[in-house]
Amino acid sequence: MVASALSIARNLDPTAGLLPLPAEYAEARWYAAYTSANHEKRVVEQLGVRDVEHFLPVYASVRRWKDRRVELKLPLFPGYVFVRIALRERLRILQIPGVARLVGFCGVPAALPEEEIETLRASLESGMRAEPHPFLTAGRKVRVHNGPLAGLQGILVQRKNRARFVVSVELIQRAMSVEVDEADLAPF
């Protein structure tokens, strides 16, 4: 009798008898979507069509061809697009052609810190010149105390007698480097 009442309730309400989702599944957070090679811009177009908040950090690269020079906007982190979704909506992202998966551990997508994405966005919007950099784990750790990257921790490297600040996104093991004034840095 109880089993038949439960099956009738499920027919009326498909969520009847199911355990509620954890609170973090309902909260919109930033996730890294891993894409097929060179599909980042196509994925961004589809995210726009589906009204999903997204962020694709790009940098300017000048390429020289036989007869001209062309400035291209290339992904700063090739193979990744950042999306802001509630985890219960992840199927909307995974159905997009070119999206392989959401980056995570043991099959569970891992959220990125909100401050990390906002700092990346603010630094690129401020006109700071960025470029991809190999992911580093060793080196002199520093913290920026002035400018659009204030509060961010990273690694200081020298390149052509200029200070470069390497910002690493641990979850996707990618990094970018930006030119900074050493006066804006403090040891960490």
C-alpha positions in Angstrom: 0.0 0.0 0.0 2.8 2.4 1.0 4.8 1.5 -2.1 1.9 2.1 -4.5 1.2 5.5 -2.8 4.9 6.4 -3.4 4.8 5.3 -7.1 1.6 7.4 -7.6 3.3 10.4 -5.9 6.3 10.0 -8.2 4.0 10.0 -11.3 2.6 13.3 -10.1 5.9 14.8 -8.9 9.1 13.3 -10.3 11.1 14.6 -7.3 8.9 12.9 -4.7 10.7 10.5 -2.5 14.2 11.7 -3.6 16.7 13.2 -1.3 17.1 16.9 -1.6 20.3 18.2 -3.3 23.0 19.7 -1.1 22.9 23.5 -0.8 26.0 24.0 -2.9 24.2 22.5 -5.9 21.8 25.4 -5.9 24.4 28.2 -5.5 25.9 29.7 -8.6 29.7 29.4 -8.6 32.5 29.5 -11.1 33.7 26.3 -12.7 36.3 25.6 -15.4 34.9 23.8 -18.4 37.4 21.8 -20.3 36.9 22.1 -24.1 38.1 20.3 -27.2 41.2 21.8 -28.7 40.6 25.2 -30.4 36.9 25.2 -29.5 36.9 27.8 -26.8 35.3 30.6 -28.9 32.6 28.3 -30.3 31.8 27.2 -26.8 31.5 30.8 -25.7 29.1 31.5 -28.5 26.9 28.6 -27.4 27.1 29.8 -23.7 25.8 33.2 -24.9 22.9 31.6 -26.8 22.0 29.6 -23.7 22.3 32.7 -21.4 25.0 31.2 -19.2 27.4 33.6 -17.5 30.9 32.9 -18.8 34.4 34.3 -19.0 37.1 33.5 -21.6 40.3 35.4 -20.8 42.1 36.3 -24.0 45.4 38.0 -24.9 46.6 39.8 -28.1 49.1 38.0 -30.2 50.7 39.5 -33.3 51.3 36.9 -36.0 53.4 37.7 -39.1 52.2 36.1 -42.3 53.9 36.5 -45.7 52.2 39.8 -46.7 50.9 41.3 -43.4 50.8 41.3 -39.7 47.7 40.2 -37.9 46.7 40.7 -34.3 44.8 37.7 -33.0 42.8 37.4 -29.7 43.8 34.0 -28.3 42.7 32.2 -25.2 44.9 32.9 -22.2 44.2 29.4 -20.9 43.9 27.2 -24.0 41.3 24.5 -23.6 39.3 26.2 -20.8 36.3 28.4 -20.5 35.0 29.6 -17.1 31.3 29.3 -16.4 29.2 30.5 -13.5 26.4 28.1 -12.8 24.6 26.3 -10.1 25.9 22.7 -10.2 22.4 21.3 -10.7 22.5 23.0 -14.1 25.7 21.4 -15.3 23.9 19.4 -17.9 23.3 22.6 -19.8 27.0 23.1 -20.1 27.9 19.4 -20.8 25.5 19.3 -23.8 27.3 22.0 -25.6 29.4 20.6 -28.5 33.1 21.1 -27.7 32.7 20.8 -23.9 34.4 17.7 -22.6 33.8 18.1 -18.8 33.8 20.4 -15.9 37.2 20.2 -14.1 37.0 18.5 -10.7 38.1 15.6 -8.6 36.6 12.1 -8.5 33.9 13.0 -10.9 32.7 16.0 -8.9 33.3 19.5 -10.4 35.4 21.8 -8.2 34.4 25.4 -7.8 37.0 28.1 -8.4 37.3 30.9 -5.8 35.2 33.9 -6.8 38.1 36.3 -6.0 40.4 34.5 -8.4 38.0 35.0 -11.4 37.2 38.6 -10.5 40.9 39.5 -10.1 41.6 37.9 -13.5 38.7 39.7 -15.1 39.7 43.1 -13.5 43.3 42.8 -14.5 42.5 42.1 -18.1 39.8 44.8 -18.3 42.3 47.3 -16.9 44.4 46.9 -20.0 47.2 45.0 -18.3 49.2 43.0 -20.9 49.1 39.3 -20.1 50.3 36.2 -21.9 50.3 32.5 -21.2 53.1 31.2 -19.0 54.1 27.6 -18.1 52.6 26.6 -14.8 55.2 27.0 -12.0 55.3 25.5 -8.6 58.8 26.6 -7.5 60.2 30.1 -7.4 60.0 33.3 -5.3 56.5 33.7 -4.0 55.3 37.3 -3.8 52.1 39.2 -3.1 51.0 42.3 -5.1 50.1 45.2 -2.8 49.3 47.9 -5.4 47.4 48.1 -8.6 44.6 45.9 -10.2 46.2 42.7 -8.9 46.5 43.9 -5.3 46.2 41.0 -2.8 47.0 38.3 -5.4 49.8 35.8 -4.7 52.1 34.5 -7.3 55.6 33.8 -8.4 58.1 36.4 -9.5 60.2 35.7 -12.6 62.7 37.8 -14.6 62.3 38.0 -18.3 64.5 40.3 -20.5 65.5 42.3 -17.4 61.9 42.9 -16.5 59.9 41.6 -13.6 57.0 39.3 -14.5 54.4 38.2 -12.0 53.1 34.7 -12.7 49.5 34.0 -11.6 48.6 30.3 -11.3 45.2 28.8 -11.4 45.8 25.7 -9.4 42.7 23.8 -10.4 43.4 23.7 -14.1 47.2 23.9 -13.7 47.5 26.9 -16.0 49.2 30.2 -15.5 49.6 33.6 -17.0 52.3 36.2 -16.6 52.0 40.0 -16.4 54.6 42.6 -16.3 54.7 44.4 -13.0 56.7 47.0 -11.2 58.8 45.3 -8.5 57.9 48.2 -6.2 54.4 46.8 -6.1 55.5 43.4 -4.8 56.2 42.2 -1.3 57.7 38.8 -0.3 55.2 36.3 0.7 
